[in-house]
Amino acid sequence: MDFKRSKELRVKAHDLIPGGCHTYAKGDDQYPELSPGFIVRGQGSHVWDVDGNEFIEFGQGNRSVGLGHAFPAVIQAVQAVLSNGANYSRPAAIEVEAAETFLGMVPNADMVKFCKDGSDATTAALKLARAYTGRDMVACCRDQPFFATNDWFIGTTPLDAGIPESIKALTLTFGFNDLEGVQRLFAEHPNRIAAIIMEAAKYADPAPGFLQAVKELCHSNGALFILDEMITGFRWHNGGAQAYYDFEPDLSCWGKALSNGFSVSALAGKRKYMELGGIKHSSERVFLLSTTHGAETHGLAAAIANMQVYRREPVIETLYQRGERLKNEGTQIIARHGLSQHVQIQGKPCCMVYTTLDQNRQPSQSMRSLFLQETIRRGVLVGSMVVSYSHSDEDINRCLEAMDGALAVYRKALENGVENYLVGRPSLPVYRKYNFKCDNS
């Protein structure tokens, strides 16, 4: 498999773009040297790179594609509005239709405002909570990897360069399923915390009653509960994790699979909070999500079409079915290679990841890179094990075959040293302080 054109473009990309791309999770430091550097086309579950190599892709645009690349119903809806223009000086009628469609999917919310990325939505939710409560501190779950590119969150990670200490001091963290930890935060910072923001789940489900108990703590202490549905929305359930777990947040934030890869995100919530960003009240106004491109017609058309497919077809059921098979049979293959203590598939079938451990059973970026390298050799791009509605049984078969071949090499690398099998440098964690090798592999 040749990556000649990818290698040439990488040099140019790093000269023109910090990091070589516009999403850290897609960067060269996240993939092995022998990997496709640039994709030119996607169709269903398959993608083609600049060198003409074809891959079955798992991960689907960092979970932003739920139906599959270039899904016909979505593309047709986008094409139907494009010839009328994308942006006007007054609202487009499709904004109302999109809001009605979304609120029909998410009945816990009374109002919604659209924007372009998840960071805008989560940060706007915190602003709203601060405005409503008059408080300055917020708390997020430290076991969940990403909430925003904004200072309030990135200041909690090792990548905190350029963020003032005064900003970092305003964000607290707590552990997933650690109710006592949440209680402690409220006790240690009385009348300071405006909101808690978290995902309902990452890989494991929340403990029974945990979400409800955290919300009760929030309300009894005068704070709001914000649910991040960026990943869980349009994967766990048509109505998101809040429907799956029968939970009602004050505010919720959506994106990724909301519009099958097009740039649409959303802040939704109860009217008494959301209307502070409106013009029909006498309270102090909140400048809430005023984005020039937030309601581009083609993005909203994609979102509407996407949601309509979810409502009329068994999208969620298919994600679980395909993922369950991949998880069960993949785990059997791992066991057959004697690697159950080194490679594990985790998460719900609709949204899975895998772990790669070294000889000492410690997380290893080198072993991850080797696994990626060897599955890529076999025509499968499996940065995660996230399926789409377009993945077929044959796609699952080919992924399992690629895993089987890759794990045979993985086993040899554990015995003889990964450096004898991995070409080039290993991938690196996104959240690292400096650009040098800093993992333990």
NUPA-814500 format. One record per residue (C-alpha): residue number from 0; x, y, z. Coordinates in steps of 0.001 Angstrom, whole numbers. Layout:
> NUM	X	Y	Z $
...
***
This chain:
> 0	0	0	0 $
> 1	1503	3296	-1151 $
> 2	1178	6654	680 $
> 3	3415	8742	-1584 $
> 4	965	11603	-2145 $
> 5	-7	11658	1536 $
> 6	3639	12072	2518 $
> 7	4045	14981	117 $
> 8	910	16714	1371 $
> 9	1955	16255	4999 $
> 10	5053	18396	4429 $
> 11	2997	21149	2838 $
> 12	213	20909	5445 $
> 13	2560	21374	8399 $
> 14	4095	24385	6669 $
> 15	693	26030	6232 $
> 16	-1446	24752	9129 $
> 17	-402	24472	12805 $
> 18	-506	20763	13539 $
> 19	-1034	19932	9875 $
> 20	-4833	19770	10171 $
> 21	-7762	21472	11868 $
> 22	-8670	18811	14436 $
> 23	-6080	17531	16896 $
> 24	-7648	14052	16951 $
> 25	-7045	13758	13190 $
> 26	-3388	14828	13385 $
> 27	-299	12965	12215 $
> 28	737	12400	15834 $
> 29	-2407	10304	16338 $
> 30	-1632	7791	13576 $
> 31	1309	5602	12564 $
> 32	3668	6639	9808 $
> 33	2180	4052	7441 $
> 34	-1318	5490	7287 $
> 35	-3475	7558	4940 $
> 36	-2690	11209	5570 $
> 37	-5570	12775	3642 $
> 38	-8991	11510	2616 $
> 39	-10582	12701	-609 $
> 40	-13888	10852	-648 $
> 41	-16267	8878	1523 $
> 42	-19241	6727	585 $
> 43	-21194	4838	3209 $
> 44	-18665	3034	5389 $
> 45	-15761	3394	2934 $
> 46	-13224	6172	2343 $
> 47	-10539	6766	-299 $
> 48	-7271	8619	328 $
> 49	-5232	10869	-1969 $
> 50	-3206	7873	-3146 $
> 51	-6304	5978	-4246 $
> 52	-6262	3512	-1361 $
> 53	-9689	2349	-190 $
> 54	-10512	1654	3455 $
> 55	-13472	562	5517 $
> 56	-13609	3344	8077 $
> 57	-14575	2887	11701 $
> 58	-14700	6136	13633 $
> 59	-16826	7930	11067 $
> 60	-15476	11461	11274 $
> 61	-14762	11314	15014 $
> 62	-18320	10045	15588 $
> 63	-19901	12892	13613 $
> 64	-21289	10572	10919 $
> 65	-24046	8254	12114 $
> 66	-25704	7244	8859 $
> 67	-22598	6859	6713 $
> 68	-20623	9145	4422 $
> 69	-22603	10995	1725 $
> 70	-25839	9347	2863 $
> 71	-28257	9922	-39 $
> 72	-31212	11396	1890 $
> 73	-28932	13938	3583 $
> 74	-27049	14884	420 $
> 75	-30301	15317	-1498 $
> 76	-31690	17621	1196 $
> 77	-28528	19725	1115 $
> 78	-28524	19943	-2672 $
> 79	-32164	21043	-2656 $
> 80	-31422	24199	-647 $
> 81	-27945	25109	-1920 $
> 82	-29169	26781	-5099 $
> 83	-31182	29231	-2972 $
> 84	-28127	30533	-1087 $
> 85	-26754	29648	2317 $
> 86	-26992	32787	4452 $
> 87	-29228	35861	4502 $
> 88	-29520	39088	6510 $
> 89	-32705	37836	8197 $
> 90	-33478	34362	9549 $
> 91	-34296	31600	7095 $
> 92	-37614	29783	7433 $
> 93	-35712	26497	7725 $
> 94	-34469	27617	11158 $
> 95	-37983	27184	12547 $
> 96	-38407	23824	10837 $
> 97	-35066	22615	12213 $
> 98	-35984	23727	15738 $
> 99	-39373	21984	15543 $
> 100	-37778	18799	14247 $
> 101	-35084	18799	16923 $
> 102	-37485	19500	19796 $
> 103	-39697	16709	18502 $
> 104	-36718	14362	18970 $
> 105	-35714	15796	22359 $
> 106	-38934	16382	24308 $
> 107	-37096	17259	27532 $
> 108	-36076	20596	25975 $
> 109	-38391	23567	25357 $
> 110	-36096	25703	23219 $
> 111	-33001	25206	21072 $
> 112	-30347	27405	19516 $
> 113	-28077	26152	16741 $
> 114	-24390	26884	16252 $
> 115	-21437	25296	14452 $
> 116	-19363	23285	16917 $
> 117	-19647	21577	20246 $
> 118	-17341	23974	22059 $
> 119	-19645	26875	21265 $
> 120	-22637	24981	22628 $
> 121	-21036	23824	25890 $
> 122	-19460	27203	26571 $
> 123	-22763	28964	25898 $
> 124	-24453	26580	28339 $
> 125	-21993	27598	31041 $
> 126	-22526	31279	30290 $
> 127	-26265	30780	30621 $
> 128	-25837	28953	33926 $
> 129	-23563	31686	35257 $
> 130	-26015	34359	34200 $
> 131	-28959	32538	35761 $
> 132	-27210	31773	39063 $
> 133	-24954	34827	39356 $
> 134	-22025	32512	40159 $
> 135	-18610	32112	38581 $
> 136	-17359	28547	39132 $
> 137	-18217	25432	37108 $
> 138	-17371	21755	37479 $
> 139	-16782	19099	34805 $
> 140	-16140	15356	34905 $
> 141	-12397	14659	34753 $
> 142	-12901	11123	33414 $
> 143	-14503	12372	30222 $
> 144	-11913	13523	27711 $
> 145	-13243	16647	26046 $
> 146	-15802	19383	26589 $
> 147	-14525	22423	24680 $
> 148	-11533	24119	23088 $
> 149	-12278	27101	25322 $
> 150	-10099	28151	28234 $
> 151	-12556	27037	30919 $
> 152	-11956	23385	29933 $
> 153	-8512	23265	28296 $
> 154	-7160	24881	31458 $
> 155	-7880	21581	33245 $
> 156	-5580	19645	30872 $
> 157	-1786	19587	30458 $
> 158	-2274	21801	27356 $
> 159	-2917	24889	29468 $
> 160	-348	27225	27890 $
> 161	-1748	30704	27352 $
> 162	-4571	30317	29853 $
> 163	-4507	32678	32883 $
> 164	-4443	31108	36322 $
> 165	-7517	33154	37230 $
> 166	-9489	31360	34497 $
> 167	-8179	27916	35418 $
> 168	-9166	28464	39047 $
> 169	-12830	28778	38081 $
> 170	-13179	25196	36805 $
> 171	-13371	22280	39235 $
> 172	-13356	18579	38381 $
> 173	-14906	15422	39811 $
> 174	-14828	11704	39035 $
> 175	-17451	9765	37131 $
> 176	-19840	7908	39466 $
> 177	-18206	9682	42436 $
> 178	-21211	11208	44170 $
> 179	-19219	11959	47315 $
> 180	-16740	13916	45205 $
> 181	-19556	16080	43842 $
> 182	-20893	16625	47354 $
> 183	-17417	17670	48447 $
> 184	-17159	20280	45677 $
> 185	-20379	21947	46767 $
> 186	-19301	21822	50414 $
> 187	-15857	23288	49695 $
> 188	-17193	26022	47393 $
> 189	-20522	27127	48871 $
> 190	-22619	29429	46666 $
> 191	-19885	29529	44000 $
> 192	-20723	26713	41558 $
> 193	-23034	27746	38718 $
> 194	-23261	24389	36968 $
> 195	-21999	20868	36612 $
> 196	-21393	19624	33077 $
> 197	-20832	15988	32177 $
> 198	-21645	13232	29715 $
> 199	-24161	10661	30881 $
> 200	-21635	7926	30097 $
> 201	-18261	7383	28516 $
> 202	-17682	3623	28347 $
> 203	-19437	2382	31491 $
> 204	-23013	3249	32391 $
> 205	-23642	5651	35255 $
> 206	-24314	3951	38572 $
> 207	-28041	3551	39252 $
> 208	-29422	6918	40350 $
> 209	-26111	8757	39882 $
> 210	-27318	11277	37305 $
> 211	-30461	11988	39281 $
> 212	-28501	12373	42514 $
> 213	-26050	14825	40909 $
> 214	-28943	16875	39547 $
> 215	-30566	16927	42996 $
> 216	-27276	18119	44473 $
> 217	-27103	20833	41837 $
> 218	-30600	22084	42525 $
> 219	-30323	21889	46309 $
> 220	-27165	23995	46012 $
> 221	-28599	26468	43512 $
> 222	-26719	25162	40456 $
> 223	-27763	23820	37029 $
> 224	-27109	20408	35504 $
> 225	-25779	20474	31923 $
> 226	-25688	17229	29950 $
> 227	-23135	16936	27137 $
> 228	-24802	14846	24409 $
> 229	-22149	15403	21734 $
> 230	-21264	11708	21572 $
> 231	-24274	10032	23164 $
> 232	-26818	11986	21109 $
> 233	-27982	10062	18018 $
> 234	-26106	6975	19179 $
> 235	-27506	5840	22541 $
> 236	-31144	6555	21594 $
> 237	-33113	8763	19207 $
> 238	-33639	11115	22142 $
> 239	-30041	10858	23350 $
> 240	-28649	9523	26608 $
> 241	-31274	11487	28532 $
> 242	-33963	9326	26940 $
> 243	-31902	6146	27307 $
> 244	-31340	6738	31033 $
> 245	-34737	8426	31608 $
> 246	-33109	11617	32827 $
> 247	-34093	15260	32405 $
> 248	-31237	17822	32407 $
> 249	-31638	21585	32727 $
> 250	-29584	22197	29585 $
> 251	-28099	19835	27017 $
> 252	-25502	20236	24261 $
> 253	-25594	18409	20938 $
> 254	-23491	18050	17797 $
> 255	-21466	15420	15934 $
> 256	-24044	12951	14526 $
> 257	-26840	15566	14665 $
> 258	-26318	16406	10987 $
> 259	-24355	13384	9698 $
> 260	-21040	15200	9426 $
> 261	-22265	18671	8462 $
> 262	-21410	21482	10842 $
> 263	-24391	21853	13167 $
> 264	-24433	21805	16948 $
> 265	-27094	22848	19405 $
> 266	-27770	24148	22889 $
> 267	-31158	23026	24167 $
> 268	-32935	23349	27459 $
> 269	-35750	24511	29665 $
> 270	-37492	27724	28682 $
> 271	-36754	29568	31931 $
> 272	-33025	29311	31215 $
> 273	-32950	29515	27435 $
> 274	-35193	32567	27127 $
> 275	-32577	34669	28934 $
> 276	-30877	34751	25542 $
> 277	-34046	36072	23911 $
> 278	-35685	39470	23606 $
> 279	-39096	38832	25191 $
> 280	-38255	39232	28861 $
> 281	-37476	42086	31231 $
> 282	-34461	40475	32943 $
> 283	-30857	41311	32159 $
> 284	-30014	40080	28663 $
> 285	-27562	37265	27953 $
> 286	-25564	37488	24732 $
> 287	-26152	33889	23745 $
> 288	-24772	32228	20604 $
> 289	-24813	34910	17952 $
> 290	-22983	33192	15095 $
> 291	-22959	34379	11486 $
> 292	-22867	30821	10168 $
> 293	-24821	29103	12939 $
> 294	-27971	28664	10847 $
> 295	-26596	28109	7352 $
> 296	-29436	26607	5375 $
> 297	-27565	23590	4024 $
> 298	-26383	22542	7505 $
> 299	-29893	22748	8923 $
> 300	-31267	20885	5903 $
> 301	-28751	18125	6620 $
> 302	-29805	18015	10269 $
> 303	-33511	17821	9413 $
> 304	-32971	15063	6862 $
> 305	-30709	13187	9275 $
> 306	-33294	13315	12069 $
> 307	-36040	12205	9701 $
> 308	-34025	9113	8763 $
> 309	-33543	8302	12457 $
> 310	-37293	8570	13013 $
> 311	-38390	6360	10127 $
> 312	-35575	3786	9953 $
> 313	-33970	1478	12581 $
> 314	-30738	3457	12805 $
> 315	-30054	3054	16521 $
> 316	-31040	-617	16495 $
> 317	-28635	-1242	13614 $
> 318	-25765	539	15378 $
> 319	-26240	-1712	18395 $
> 320	-26599	-4843	16272 $
> 321	-23486	-4234	14148 $
> 322	-21458	-3092	17153 $
> 323	-22519	-6072	19257 $
> 324	-21302	-8470	16610 $
> 325	-18002	-6623	16212 $
> 326	-17492	-6600	19976 $
> 327	-18409	-10247	20583 $
> 328	-16519	-11772	17671 $
> 329	-13614	-9345	18069 $
> 330	-13269	-10366	21710 $
> 331	-13211	-14020	20659 $
> 332	-10409	-13312	18173 $
> 333	-8449	-11459	20844 $
> 334	-8825	-14447	23185 $
> 335	-7743	-16885	20442 $
> 336	-4470	-14965	20146 $
> 337	-4012	-15099	23927 $
> 338	-4252	-11305	24161 $
> 339	-7261	-10814	26445 $
> 340	-5037	-9094	29005 $
> 341	-3541	-6784	26386 $
> 342	-6293	-5777	23952 $
> 343	-9835	-5039	25065 $
> 344	-12927	-3637	23363 $
> 345	-14857	-1243	25569 $
> 346	-17991	835	25457 $
> 347	-21530	428	24255 $
> 348	-21913	-1435	20946 $
> 349	-23078	1809	19330 $
> 350	-19859	3631	20290 $
> 351	-16834	1453	21033 $
> 352	-13112	1979	21552 $
> 353	-10265	-415	22214 $
> 354	-7322	-424	24612 $
> 355	-3777	-1536	23749 $
> 356	-1502	-2661	26561 $
> 357	2177	-3624	26573 $
> 358	4031	-6568	28152 $
> 359	3450	-5050	31603 $
> 360	-230	-4499	30839 $
> 361	202	-765	30764 $
> 362	-1383	1520	28147 $
> 363	962	1774	25184 $
> 364	895	4240	22313 $
> 365	3447	2109	20470 $
> 366	1221	-964	20602 $
> 367	-1762	1132	19539 $
> 368	222	2414	16573 $
> 369	1227	-1116	15628 $
> 370	-2370	-2317	15745 $
> 371	-3445	623	13574 $
> 372	-564	62	11158 $
> 373	-1445	-3588	10690 $
> 374	-5206	-3072	10284 $
> 375	-4520	-265	7787 $
> 376	-2287	-2675	5807 $
> 377	-5366	-4871	5556 $
> 378	-7680	-2127	4304 $
> 379	-9410	-1110	7533 $
> 380	-9094	2293	9219 $
> 381	-9989	1567	12812 $
> 382	-8937	4495	15004 $
> 383	-11938	3502	17094 $
> 384	-14626	866	16672 $
> 385	-17509	3225	16001 $
> 386	-19978	1847	13484 $
> 387	-22430	3688	11248 $
> 388	-25813	2744	9819 $
> 389	-24036	2024	6518 $
> 390	-21668	-631	7879 $
> 391	-22644	-3989	6424 $
> 392	-22089	-7517	7663 $
> 393	-19340	-7802	5036 $
> 394	-17667	-4688	6489 $
> 395	-17728	-6314	9913 $
> 396	-16293	-9507	8413 $
> 397	-13399	-7597	6877 $
> 398	-12711	-5708	10096 $
> 399	-12599	-8972	12039 $
> 400	-10231	-10462	9447 $
> 401	-7988	-7402	9683 $
> 402	-7987	-7651	13470 $
> 403	-7033	-11308	13244 $
> 404	-4011	-10534	11076 $
> 405	-3000	-7495	13116 $
> 406	-3209	-9360	16413 $
> 407	-840	-12041	15151 $
> 408	1747	-9289	14650 $
> 409	795	-7737	18008 $
> 410	1568	-11047	19724 $
> 411	4997	-11196	18094 $
> 412	5698	-7602	19115 $
> 413	4977	-8421	22747 $
> 414	7448	-11290	22561 $
> 415	10188	-9710	20421 $
> 416	9787	-5967	20922 $
> 417	7420	-3566	19179 $
> 418	10349	-1671	17641 $
> 419	10931	-4666	15372 $
> 420	7483	-4342	13797 $
> 421	6360	-721	14001 $
> 422	7544	1476	11126 $
> 423	8502	4939	12346 $
> 424	7522	6699	15523 $
> 425	4503	5792	17688 $
> 426	1423	7964	18027 $
> 427	1179	10278	21029 $
> 428	-1579	11411	23404 $
> 429	-3285	14669	22431 $
> 430	-3054	16003	25989 $
> 431	712	16216	26375 $
> 432	2673	19196	27615 $
> 433	5437	19106	24982 $
> 434	5926	17713	21495 $
> 435	8270	14918	22439 $
> 436	7745	11260	23194 $
> 437	6276	11140	26649 $
> 438	4357	7876	26966 $
> 439	5514	4715	28700 $
> 440	5600	2436	25700 $
***
